[in-house]
Amino acid sequence: MSNRQTINVKLIAIDSILPDLHYGVNALYWWTKRGDDSTNGAFLYPIRVGWQTAIDVSTKRYYTQVLKGNWFYKLYWK
């Protein structure tokens, strides 16, 4: 039995898959696993540009949104 806290995540919006991000040299950063490898395998699903979620932790709600990076932004990772 796991001691991890169950976090309620609600998907608000999904947008689009961009071929240059999801299938090119950056593909590794845009796909994540869901499920358990040991039982029936894990499924890969794309984290899409425009993806918005609401996460409820304790009594607070946090919102996240995935945006495409800007080459001129100083903190942009390559």
DSSP file (Angstrom, degrees, kcal/mol; ACC not computed):
  #  RESIDUE AA STRUCTURE BP1 BP2  ACC     N-H-->O    O-->H-N    N-H-->O    O-->H-N    TCO  KAPPA ALPHA  PHI   PSI    X-CA   Y-CA   Z-CA
    1    1 A M              0   0    0      0, 0.0     2,-0.2     0, 0.0     0, 0.0   0.000 360.0 360.0 360.0 134.4    0.0    0.0    0.0
    2    2 A S        -     0   0    0      1,-0.1     0, 0.0     2,-0.1     0, 0.0  -0.596 360.0-152.2 -87.8 144.8    1.4    3.4   -0.9
    3    3 A N        +     0   0    0     -2,-0.2    -1,-0.1     2,-0.1     2,-0.1   0.314  56.8 124.7 -93.8   7.2    1.6    6.3    1.5
    4    4 A R        -     0   0    0      1,-0.1     2,-0.2     3,-0.0    -2,-0.1  -0.387  67.0-112.3 -70.3 144.7    1.3    8.9   -1.3
    5    5 A Q        -     0   0    0     -2,-0.1     2,-0.5     1,-0.1    -1,-0.1  -0.549  28.1-120.7 -74.0 137.3   -1.4   11.5   -1.2
    6    6 A T        -     0   0    0     -2,-0.2     2,-0.5     2,-0.0    -1,-0.1  -0.705  28.9-157.8 -80.2 125.5   -4.1   11.1   -3.8
    7    7 A I        -     0   0    0     -2,-0.5     2,-0.7    50,-0.1    50,-0.1  -0.912  11.0-136.9-110.3 128.7   -4.2   14.3   -5.8
    8    8 A N  E     -A   56   0A   0     48,-1.0    48,-2.5    -2,-0.5     2,-0.5  -0.750  25.2-176.1 -85.9 113.1   -7.4   15.2   -7.8
    9    9 A V  E     -A   55   0A   0     -2,-0.7     2,-0.5    46,-0.2    46,-0.2  -0.952   5.8-165.5-114.4 125.3   -6.4   16.5  -11.2
   10   10 A K  E     -A   54   0A   0     44,-3.1    44,-2.4    -2,-0.5     2,-0.6  -0.943  16.6-136.2-113.7 125.9   -9.1   17.8  -13.6
   11   11 A L  E     +A   53   0A   0     -2,-0.5    42,-0.2    42,-0.2     3,-0.1  -0.694  25.0 175.2 -80.3 121.5   -8.4   18.3  -17.3
   12   12 A I  E     -     0   0A   0     40,-2.7     2,-0.3    -2,-0.6    41,-0.2   0.861  62.1  -5.1 -93.9 -44.7   -9.8   21.6  -18.4
   13   13 A A  E     -A   52   0A   0     39,-1.4    39,-2.7    37,-0.0     2,-0.4  -0.994  49.2-162.5-153.4 143.2   -8.6   21.8  -22.0
   14   14 A I        +     0   0    0     -2,-0.3    37,-0.1    37,-0.2    36,-0.1  -0.967  16.6 178.4-121.1 145.8   -6.4   20.0  -24.5
   15   15 A D        -     0   0    0     -2,-0.4     2,-0.3     1,-0.2    35,-0.2   0.511  37.9 -36.4-115.0-104.0   -5.3   21.7  -27.6
   16   16 A S  B     -C   49   0B   0     33,-1.5    33,-1.2     2,-0.0     2,-0.5  -0.902  36.7-123.3-135.4 156.8   -3.0   20.4  -30.3
   17   17 A I        -     0   0    0     -2,-0.3    31,-0.1    31,-0.2     3,-0.1  -0.866  26.3-150.9 -94.8 126.7    0.0   18.2  -31.0
   18   18 A L    >>  -     0   0    0     -2,-0.5     4,-2.9     1,-0.1     3,-1.5  -0.888   6.5-146.2-101.3 118.8    2.7   20.0  -32.8
   19   19 A P  H 3> S+     0   0    0      0, 0.0     4,-1.7     0, 0.0     5,-0.5   0.833  96.6  57.0 -55.1 -36.9    4.8   17.7  -35.0
   20   20 A D  H 34 S+     0   0    0      1,-0.2     6,-0.5     3,-0.2     5,-0.2   0.753 119.0  31.6 -69.3 -21.6    8.1   19.6  -34.4
   21   21 A L  H <4 S+     0   0    0     -3,-1.5     9,-0.2     4,-0.1     8,-0.2   0.827 123.7  41.6 -98.2 -42.6    7.8   19.2  -30.6
   22   22 A H  H  < S+     0   0    0     -4,-2.9    -2,-0.2     1,-0.2     8,-0.1   0.702 130.2  20.8 -84.8 -20.4    6.0   15.8  -30.3
   23   23 A Y  S  < S+     0   0    0     -4,-1.7    -3,-0.2    -5,-0.4    -1,-0.2   0.433 110.8  73.1-127.4  -2.4    7.8   13.8  -32.9
   24   24 A G  S >  S-     0   0    0     -5,-0.5     3,-1.5    -4,-0.0     4,-0.2   0.160 109.5 -54.1 -93.3-148.5   11.1   15.6  -33.6
   25   25 A V  T 3  S+     0   0    0      1,-0.3     3,-0.3    -5,-0.2    -4,-0.1   0.702 134.9  54.3 -67.4 -20.2   14.3   16.0  -31.5
   26   26 A N  T >  S+     0   0    0     -6,-0.5     3,-1.5     1,-0.2     4,-0.5   0.275  72.6 111.4 -95.2  10.7   12.3   17.2  -28.5
   27   27 A A  G X   +     0   0    0     -3,-1.5     3,-1.4     1,-0.3     4,-0.4   0.825  66.7  65.5 -56.3 -35.7    9.9   14.2  -28.4
   28   28 A L  G >  S+     0   0    0     -3,-0.3     3,-0.5     1,-0.3    -1,-0.3   0.824 101.0  49.9 -56.3 -34.4   11.3   12.9  -25.2
   29   29 A Y  G <  S+     0   0    0     -3,-1.5    -1,-0.3     1,-0.2    -2,-0.2   0.567 107.1  54.0 -84.1  -9.6   10.1   15.9  -23.2
   30   30 A W  G <  S+     0   0    0     -3,-1.4    17,-2.9    -4,-0.5     2,-0.4   0.326  94.7  71.1-112.6   7.0    6.5   15.8  -24.5
   31   31 A W  E <   -D   46   0C   0     -3,-0.5     2,-0.3    -4,-0.4    13,-0.1  -0.965  55.1-179.7-125.3 142.1    5.4   12.3  -23.7
   32   32 A T  E     -D   45   0C   0     13,-2.0    13,-2.3    -2,-0.4     2,-0.3  -0.938  24.8-114.2-137.4 160.3    4.7   10.8  -20.3
   33   33 A K  E     -D   44   0C   0     -2,-0.3     2,-0.4    11,-0.2    11,-0.2  -0.686  21.4-169.8 -96.0 147.3    3.6    7.4  -18.9
   34   34 A R  E     +D   43   0C   0      9,-2.2     9,-2.7    -2,-0.3     2,-0.2  -0.992  53.2  24.1-134.5 128.9    0.3    6.7  -17.2
   35   35 A G  S    S-     0   0    0     -2,-0.4     2,-0.5     7,-0.2     7,-0.2  -0.574  92.2 -58.7 112.1-178.3   -0.3    3.4  -15.5
   36   36 A D     >> -     0   0    0      5,-0.4     5,-0.8    -2,-0.2     4,-0.7  -0.902  28.5-154.7-110.3 126.1    1.8    0.7  -13.9
   37   37 A D  T  45S+     0   0    0     -2,-0.5     4,-0.4     1,-0.2    -1,-0.1   0.832  91.3  59.7 -64.6 -32.8    4.5   -1.2  -16.0
   38   38 A S  T  45S+     0   0    0      2,-0.1    -1,-0.2     3,-0.1     4,-0.0   0.789 109.6  36.8 -73.8 -28.2    4.3   -4.3  -13.7
   39   39 A T  T  45S-     0   0    0     -3,-0.4    -2,-0.1     2,-0.1    -1,-0.1   0.948 138.4 -21.0 -90.7 -73.3    0.6   -5.2  -14.2
   40   40 A N  T  <5S-     0   0    0     -4,-0.7    -3,-0.2     1,-0.3    -2,-0.1   0.133 101.4 -90.3-128.6  21.1   -0.6   -4.5  -17.7
   41   41 A G      < -     0   0    0     -5,-0.8    -5,-0.4    -4,-0.4     2,-0.3   0.076  41.7 -87.6  89.7 157.6    1.9   -2.0  -19.1
   42   42 A A        -     0   0    0     -7,-0.2     2,-0.4    -5,-0.1    -7,-0.2  -0.772  32.0-134.6-103.7 148.8    1.9    1.7  -19.2
   43   43 A F  E     -D   34   0C   0     -9,-2.7    -9,-2.2    -2,-0.3     2,-0.4  -0.851  12.7-138.5-102.8 137.8    0.3    3.9  -21.8
   44   44 A L  E     +D   33   0C   0     -2,-0.4   -11,-0.2   -11,-0.2   -13,-0.0  -0.774  24.5 177.5 -90.9 137.7    2.2    6.9  -23.3
   45   45 A Y  E     -D   32   0C   0    -13,-2.3   -13,-2.0    -2,-0.4     2,-0.3  -0.997  28.3-111.8-139.8 146.8    0.2   10.1  -23.8
   46   46 A P  E     -D   31   0C   0      0, 0.0     2,-0.9     0, 0.0   -15,-0.2  -0.538  13.5-137.2 -81.9 137.4    1.3   13.4  -25.2
   47   47 A I        -     0   0    0    -17,-2.9     2,-0.2    -2,-0.3   -33,-0.0  -0.843  38.1-148.9 -85.1 110.2    1.5   16.5  -23.0
   48   48 A R    >   -     0   0    0     -2,-0.9     3,-1.8     1,-0.1     2,-0.3  -0.484  16.2-105.4 -90.7 151.6    0.0   19.0  -25.5
   49   49 A V  B 3  S+C   16   0B   0    -33,-1.2   -33,-1.5     1,-0.3    18,-0.2  -0.598 113.3  29.2 -68.3 128.9    0.6   22.7  -26.1
   50   50 A G  T 3  S+     0   0    0     16,-2.7    -1,-0.3    -2,-0.3     2,-0.1   0.320  84.6 150.1  97.8  -6.2   -2.5   24.4  -24.6
   51   51 A W    <   -     0   0    0     -3,-1.8    15,-2.2   -35,-0.1     2,-0.4  -0.402  24.7-170.6 -60.9 129.1   -3.1   21.6  -22.1
   52   52 A Q  E     +AB  13  65A   0    -39,-2.7   -40,-2.7    13,-0.2   -39,-1.4  -0.989   7.1 176.8-128.2 135.4   -4.8   23.1  -19.0
   53   53 A T  E     -AB  11  64A   0     11,-2.0    11,-2.4    -2,-0.4     2,-0.4  -0.941  22.2-146.1-133.4 156.6   -5.4   21.4  -15.7
   54   54 A A  E     -AB  10  63A   0    -44,-2.4   -44,-3.1    -2,-0.3     2,-0.5  -0.996  18.3-163.5-120.0 128.8   -6.8   22.2  -12.2
   55   55 A I  E     -AB   9  62A   0      7,-3.4     7,-3.0    -2,-0.4     2,-0.6  -0.958   6.2-152.5-118.6 124.1   -5.1   20.4   -9.3
   56   56 A D  E     +AB   8  61A   0    -48,-2.5   -48,-1.0    -2,-0.5     2,-0.5  -0.864  18.8 172.4 -98.3 117.9   -6.8   20.3   -5.9
   57   57 A V  E >   - B   0  60A   0      3,-2.5     3,-2.6    -2,-0.6     2,-0.3  -0.987  64.3 -46.9-127.1 120.1   -4.4   19.9   -3.0
   58   58 A S  T 3  S-     0   0    0     -2,-0.5    -2,-0.0     1,-0.3     0, 0.0  -0.413 122.8 -25.4  55.3-117.9   -5.8   20.2    0.5
   59   59 A T  T 3  S+     0   0    0     -2,-0.3     2,-0.3    -3,-0.1    -1,-0.3   0.243 122.3  88.5-107.6  12.4   -8.1   23.3    0.4
   60   60 A K  E <   -B   57   0A   0     -3,-2.6    -3,-2.5     2,-0.0     2,-0.4  -0.827  60.8-148.3-114.2 151.3   -6.3   25.0   -2.5
   61   61 A R  E     -B   56   0A   0     -2,-0.3     2,-0.4    -5,-0.2    -5,-0.2  -0.974  12.1-165.8-118.3 129.4   -6.7   24.8   -6.3
   62   62 A Y  E     -B   55   0A   0     -7,-3.0    -7,-3.4    -2,-0.4     2,-0.4  -0.921   6.0-152.1-114.7 139.8   -3.7   25.2   -8.6
   63   63 A Y  E     -B   54   0A   0     -2,-0.4     2,-0.3    -9,-0.2    -9,-0.2  -0.904  11.2-172.2-111.9 139.1   -4.0   25.8  -12.3
   64   64 A T  E     -B   53   0A   0    -11,-2.4   -11,-2.0    -2,-0.4     2,-0.3  -0.945   4.1-175.6-127.2 152.0   -1.4   24.8  -14.9
   65   65 A Q  E     -B   52   0A   0     -2,-0.3     2,-0.5   -13,-0.2   -13,-0.2  -0.986  20.7-135.1-146.3 136.9   -1.1   25.5  -18.6
   66   66 A V        -     0   0    0    -15,-2.2   -16,-2.7    -2,-0.3     2,-0.3  -0.819  27.6-177.0 -94.5 125.0    1.4   24.2  -21.1
   67   67 A L        -     0   0    0     -2,-0.5     2,-0.3   -18,-0.2    -2,-0.0  -0.894  30.9-108.8-119.9 150.4    2.8   26.9  -23.5
   68   68 A K        -     0   0    0     -2,-0.3     0, 0.0     1,-0.1     0, 0.0  -0.609  44.9-111.6 -76.0 137.4    5.2   26.7  -26.4
   69   69 A G        -     0   0    0     -2,-0.3     2,-0.5     8,-0.1    -1,-0.1  -0.122  18.1-129.2 -69.0 164.8    8.5   28.3  -25.5
   70   70 A N    >   -     0   0    0      1,-0.1     3,-1.8     3,-0.0     6,-0.2  -0.974   6.5-143.7-117.6 124.6   10.0   31.4  -27.0
   71   71 A W  T 3  S+     0   0    0     -2,-0.5    -1,-0.1     1,-0.3     5,-0.1   0.747 101.8  53.3 -59.9 -23.7   13.5   31.3  -28.4
   72   72 A F  T 3  S+     0   0    0      3,-0.0     2,-0.3    -3,-0.0    -1,-0.3   0.523  82.0 106.2 -91.2  -5.8   14.2   34.8  -27.2
   73   73 A Y  S X  S-     0   0    0     -3,-1.8     3,-1.5     1,-0.1    -4,-0.0  -0.606  70.7-137.1 -76.0 132.2   13.1   34.1  -23.6
   74   74 A K  T 3  S+     0   0    0     -2,-0.3    -1,-0.1     1,-0.3    -3,-0.0   0.792  99.5  47.8 -63.5 -31.6   16.2   33.9  -21.3
   75   75 A L  T 3  S+     0   0    0      2,-0.1    -1,-0.3    -3,-0.0     2,-0.2   0.301  78.5 131.4 -95.0  11.2   15.1   30.9  -19.4
   76   76 A Y    <   -     0   0    0     -3,-1.5     2,-0.3    -6,-0.2    -5,-0.0  -0.450  50.0-141.0 -66.9 129.5   14.1   28.8  -22.4
   77   77 A W              0   0    0     -2,-0.2    -8,-0.1     1,-0.1    -1,-0.1  -0.647 360.0 360.0 -91.5 150.4   15.6   25.3  -22.2
   78   78 A K              0   0    0     -2,-0.3    -1,-0.1     0, 0.0    -2,-0.0   0.377 360.0 360.0-110.1 360.0   17.0   23.5  -25.3
